[in-house]
Amino acid sequence: MAAKKEAAKTLKITLIKSTIGQVPKNRATVEAMGLRKLHQTVELPDNASTRGQIQKVRHMVKVEEA
């Protein structure tokens, strides 16, 4: 019997606002999330660390559940 692994929950995060003119701490957070260009999307695990990063830059990103 093959047991199915439950898929880990992930979040799709898209950069919708430029980092130009933003506070350096926010720029660093966006870069740490792996976002480099506008409208680029990354999938990150849904955990407390990622949620904290999203909270810091919530005005610059769009978040969807994957």
Backbone hydrogen bonds in HBPLUS format (Angstrom, degrees):
<---DONOR---> <-ACCEPTOR-->    atom                        ^
c    i                          cat <-CA-CA->   ^        H-A-AA   ^      H-
h    n   atom  resd res      DA  || num        DHA   H-A  angle D-A-AA Bond
n    s   type  num  typ     dist DA aas  dist angle  dist       angle   num
A0046-ASP N   A0009-LYS O   3.07 MM  37  5.66 162.7  2.10 138.8 134.9     1
A0066-ALA N   A0010-THR O   3.03 MM  56  5.45 171.9  2.04 140.6 140.0     2
A0011-LEU N   A0044-LEU O   2.75 MM  33  5.39 161.4  1.79 161.2 167.5     3
A0044-LEU N   A0011-LEU O   2.97 MM  33  5.39 156.2  2.03 152.1 156.2     4
A0012-LYS N   A0064-GLU O   2.72 MM  52  5.08 165.0  1.74 156.9 160.5     5
A0064-GLU N   A0012-LYS O   2.88 MM  52  5.08 154.1  1.95 146.4 154.3     6
A0013-ILE N   A0042-VAL O   2.85 MM  29  5.42 169.3  1.86 164.8 167.4     7
A0042-VAL N   A0013-ILE O   2.94 MM  29  5.42 155.7  2.00 148.5 154.8     8
A0014-THR N   A0062-LYS O   2.92 MM  48  5.14 162.2  1.95 150.7 156.6     9
A0062-LYS N   A0014-THR O   2.83 MM  48  5.14 151.1  1.92 145.3 155.0    10
A0015-LEU N   A0040-GLN O   3.18 MM  25  5.84 154.8  2.25 155.6 160.0    11
A0039-HIS N   A0015-LEU O   2.70 MM  24  5.12 158.8  1.74 160.0 159.9    12
A0016-ILE N   A0060-MET O   2.87 MM  44  5.65 160.4  1.91 150.6 156.1    13
A0017-LYS N   A0060-MET O   3.25 MM  43  4.74 134.0  2.48 140.5 132.7    14
A0022-GLN N   A0019-THR O   3.10 MM   3  5.32 160.9  2.14 129.2 128.0    15
A0026-ASN N   A0023-VAL O   2.89 MM   3  5.36 125.0  2.20 113.4 127.2    16
A0027-ARG N   A0023-VAL O   3.08 MM   4  6.45 155.5  2.14 153.1 160.8    17
A0028-ALA N   A0024-PRO O   2.97 MM   4  6.18 159.8  2.01 149.3 154.0    18
A0029-THR N   A0025-LYS O   3.07 MM   4  6.29 148.2  2.18 138.7 147.2    19
A0030-VAL N   A0026-ASN O   3.02 MM   4  6.28 162.9  2.05 153.0 156.2    20
A0031-GLU N   A0027-ARG O   3.01 MM   4  6.25 160.5  2.05 150.3 155.8    21
A0032-ALA N   A0028-ALA O   2.87 MM   4  6.01 151.5  1.95 144.3 152.4    22
A0033-MET N   A0029-THR O   3.08 MM   4  6.34 134.4  2.30 141.3 152.8    23
A0033-MET N   A0030-VAL O   3.21 MM   3  5.20 133.1  2.44  94.3 106.7    24
A0035-LEU N   A0030-VAL O   3.27 MM   5  5.77 159.3  2.32 157.8 152.5    25
A0034-GLY N   A0031-GLU O   2.94 MM   3  5.17 154.3  2.00 105.2 113.6    26
A0040-GLN N   A0037-LYS O   3.24 MM   3  5.55 147.4  2.35 131.4 128.2    27
A0051-ARG N   A0047-ASN O   2.99 MM   4  6.20 163.8  2.02 156.7 162.0    28
A0052-GLY N   A0048-ALA O   2.97 MM   4  6.11 148.5  2.07 143.3 151.0    29
A0053-GLN N   A0049-SER O   3.14 MM   4  6.48 152.9  2.22 145.8 152.5    30
A0054-ILE N   A0050-THR O   2.96 MM   4  6.23 161.3  1.99 153.8 158.8    31
A0055-GLN N   A0051-ARG O   2.96 MM   4  6.15 153.6  2.03 143.2 150.5    32
A0056-LYS N   A0052-GLY O   3.18 MM   4  6.45 147.6  2.29 142.9 150.2    33
A0057-VAL N   A0053-GLN O   3.32 MM   4  6.66 149.6  2.42 147.9 154.8    34
A0060-MET N   A0057-VAL O   2.90 MM   3  5.49 164.9  1.92 122.4 127.4    35
